[in-house]
Amino acid sequence: MKLQLITLDTEPVVSPAHPDSQGNRFGYEGGTAHKVAGRYYIFTTEVLDEPKTSSVRIACWSSANGRAFSRDSVVVKSNGDWTDDRTYRMATWSPMVAFDVDSDRWHLIYVGYRLKPGSEQTYNMSGRMIQMQSTVAGQEGIGGPYEELGWVDLVGEPDPWEGPAEVCSFFPFRVADGWRAFYGSNTAPDFIDPQSLPQHNNDVETTKFWVGLAAADSIVGPWVRQTDSNPVLMDPEFIENPIVTRLEEGGYVAVYDGGNTTAISYATSSDGVQWNAEQLLELGDVPEWLNATRTPLGLISEGDGVYTMYFTAFDGVNPEGVEPLWHDGFGYIGRCQVQIDAD
């Protein structure tokens, strides 16, 4: 099974010129996208100012046609204390949104970061997952408002492959026997070279950004690490923020940040449990604003095997050299469409 590029929009759906980008210095990164009753929704992290991995908030954007978006609401924002090494509220990232038929609610899970104890770098953080739930029942409740349910209950001791970043992403999805979730960690040390890419951010060794699977009977957990089969190495070096779509054609696709420049990483599975090796969706000739892709926001079915995918990408325009350079310039939100090729 392969993803074939149909079209790549030359203009981003959200850029520095967007009126709702006023006051946002560094743009947008990561999140999830859905389509409900013909309307498109994007949940993303807005990178407002310096420190640019800490001065952030999570917002919900929506659009009637999939291209003209506006910000509907701010869901949650960081606490403003960039020295906070205790509460996991100093930064709010990676909003992952999934619908649960049992509770008839949308659930939003995001990573709350603290300054990594012992580090003086505001972009060197360790995370813990926080879960929220829409107060409005049904699919139409996707726009919120959202109320906090508490910490995601990931039971047991961390596996040996998990690093000092603790847990830095979490995406739940349905499988035949209940729920699975990809959760991510990384082995970044206390000091990170801010000039380097995240998957090569120290001189001693390649830092691993890996994911594992957890299982639960309910979206609210408890979630049990699948230690015997973890980590799930679609790529042996860098996997960040995988988002899983169950395809109408059958099977599953996970799209994720694979540390690419002008490609998007993905992997396929027949059952959501056993995953095949990474493949790349090459974006071809890219517009000027797309200097480096970052995070795909999932696949949205448009029927007949066609899927819309939003993604974030940085333009690399950073004359002041504001660190870290893996968030280089302004983060745009782009759009492409793909076809599922069963061959």
N, C-alpha and C positions, 0 to 999 in steps of 0.2 A: 504494500500500500504506500502510495506517495502523494504528496501535495504538489500540485502543479500551479504555478503562478498564472493568473488570468490577467489581472491589471494591478498596477501600483499607482495610486493617486499622486500626481506631481505636486499638488498643494496639500499641506497638512490640514487636519481638521481643527487643531488648536496650535497656535503659534504665538510669538511675542506681540503680533499685531492684533490679536483677538481682544476685544474690549474687556472680557473677563480675566485677561492676563495682567491687567494693571495691578501693580504692587507685587508681582511675581517676578523675581529677578532671575531665577535659574530654571524655571519651567516645570516639567512634569516627568514623573518616572514611575513605571510599574502600575499594577492594579489589575482590574478585571472588567470585561465588557459583556453585556447581555442585550437581548432584544425581547421586549415584552409588549404584547398587544400592538405590534408595529412600531414601537418607539425604542430607540437605542439608548442605553445607559452605560456610562463609563465611570468607574470608581478608580481614582488615581491619587498619588501623593503629589502635592504641590510644594515645590522646593523654593521657598520664599526669599531667603536671604542667607547670609553667613551666620553661623557655620552651616554650610549648605547641605549637610546630611542631618542636621538637627533642627534648623528653623523651617519646620514643615507642618503640613496639615493634610488630612484626607478629605477629599471633596467628591461629590456626585455631580456629574454632568449628564445632560440628555439631549436628544435630537429626534425630530420627527422624520428626517430623511437620511440620517446616518452620516451627514457631512456638516450641517450647520448646527453646532453644539452651543449650549449655554450652561453655565454653572447653576445648578439648582440649590445646592446646600453644602455647607461644611459639616462633615460627619463628626470629626474629632480632630484635635490639634495637640501638638506637643506642649509640655508644661512650661517651656521657656527657660528652664534651668539646665544649661549646657554642661554643668559640672555634676549632674545627678548620676551617681553610680549605684543607686539603690532601688529606685521605684519602677524602673522600666516604663517611664512616662516622658523621657527626655526627647524621644523621637517616635513618630508614628509612620509606619511604612507597610507596603505590600498588602493593600486591602483586597482580600479574596472573598467573593460573594457567591453563595450557592443557595438554591432553594431546597427546602426540606418539606416533603409532602406530609410527614407525620405531624409536625407542628404547624403546618400551613403558613410558614413564615420564611422570609429570606434571612439568611445568617451571614454576617460579615465578620471575618476573622482577619486580624492584622497583627503585625509584629510591633510590640512596644519595646523600644531599646533603652538601655542605660549605658552610660559611659563604662567601658570595660574597666573593671577595677585594676588600678596600677598603670593605666594608660593616661597620657595627657593629650591625646589626639581626639578631638570631638567626633571624627569620622571612624574611630575604632570602637565599635560598640558590641554588646552582647544582648541577645533578645529573648523575649518570652511572648507567647501568643495570647491575645485578648479576643474574646468572642462577644459579638453583639447580635441582636435580633431585631427585626422590624417590628414596630408596635402595631402595624397595620397588617391584617391577615390577607392571605391570597397573593397571587402573582403580582397584582397591582400595588402591593406594598413595597416593591423594590426601591422606590425613591425615599423610603423612610417615613418618619424619623426612626432612628435606631436607639435601642437601650442596651446597656452593657449587661452581659450575663456573668462575666468573671473570666478567670484564667482558663485557657484550654488545658484539660487534664490529660497530659501525656505521661502515662504512668511508667514507673521503673527508672533505673539508673541509665544515664546516657550510654549509648554503644561506643566502643573504642574509636570508631571512625569520626564521631562527633567531636567538634573542637571547642575552643574557648569562646566562640561566638554564640554558644548555646543553640537556641532554635531561631532561625531567621526567616523562615517562610513556612506556610502551611496551607494546603489546598485540599478540601474534602470533596469526594465524589462517590456516587453509588456504584456498587458492583452487585453480582448475583447474590452474595451471602451477607450483604449489609453495606458498610461504608469502608472506604479506604481513604487515606490522605497521604500526599507527599509532604514530608517535612524536610527542611533543609538546615544544614549547619556548614561551618567552614573552619579551617585550621589556621586562620590568620593570627599571627603572634601579637604580643602587646604593642609592638611598633610596626607600622605599615608605611612603606615608602609611598608617599602621596603622588609621586610622579609616575608610578607604575600602574599597569592594568591590574584589576582585582585578581585575576587568575595567576599573576606573576608579580606579587607585591612584596617579595623580599629576596635577598641575594642568596640565601642559603638553600632554599628548596622551593619548588612550585607549591603554592598554597592551594589546597583542595577545597572546592566548593561542591559538596555532594548532597544527595538526597536519599532518604529512606522512606519506607512505607509504614504507616500505622493503621490498625484496624479497630473498628468500633461497631456496636450495634445501633448507635444513634449518633446524630451529628453533634450532640453535646457531650459525647464520650461516656465513660473514660476511653481514651485511645491507647492502644497497646502497640508498642514498637514490634515490628516483625523482624526481630534480631537475626533469626536464622537465614534470612534472605537479604538483609540490608548490608551495605548500601546498594541502591539500585543504580548501576553504573551504565546508563545509556551513553554517557561520555565519561572517560576515566579521570578528567581533570576539572571540568567546570560545568555545573548544572545549577541554575538559580531560578527560583520562582516558576516551577512547572505548573501549568494550568491544563486540566484534563477535560476533554469533550467526548461524550459518548455519541458516536456518529449514527445518523439515521440509516446508513448503509451497513451498520454492524461494526463492532470493535470500538477502540478508543484511540485518541490521539492526544499526546501531551506536547504542548508548545512551551518553549522556555528560552531564557537568556543563556546562550551557549558561549558568550564571549566573542561573538563574531563582529565583523565590520559592516558588511552589506548582505548578510544572510540571517535567517532565523532558524534556530534549531528545533527539531521535533523528533518524537519517537512514537511508535505504534504498539498496540497491544490488542490481543483478541479478547482478553477477559479483565483488563485493568489491574492485573496482579503480576503477570509475567510480561516484561517489557523488552522490546527489540532495541538494537543499537541505534544511535543517533543518525539522523539524516539532516540534510541542509536544504532549506528553501532559499535559493539564490534570488535576490531582488533585481539583479541585472543592472542596467543603467539607472542610477539613483539621482534624484534632484539634489541641488546644492545644500539644502538644509539637512540632508540625511548624511551626516559625516560618519556616524557609527550607530548601528541599531543597538538597542538595549533589550527591552522586555516586551514580548508579545502578550496581549491581554485576553487570549482565548479565541476560539472559533465560534462564529455565529451562523447558524444554518439559514440560508436563503432559499432552500429547496433545490431539487434536481442536482444534488451533489455539489452545489456552490456554497462557499462559506466566506463571510466577511471576517477579516482579522484586523484589529487595531493594534498598534505597537508604539512604544516610545523610542525616540532616537535623539541623540545630542548633535548639535551643529558644529561643535568644536571651536566656536568663536569665543575666545577667552583671552582678550588682550591683557587683562590684569593678572593672568596666571593663577586664578583662584583655585586652591586645592580643595579636594583631591581631583586629579585629572581624569579619573574614570567617570566623573560627572563633569564633562568638559563642555562648557558653553551652556546654551539654553536647550532644555528638553522639550521637543515637539511631540505631538501625537499624530501619527500617520495612519493611513488606511490602505489595505490591499484586499483583493479577492482571490481565492484559490479554488481549485477543483480537486476532488478526491479521485485519484487514479488507482483503481483496485489492482492493477497489474504491477 
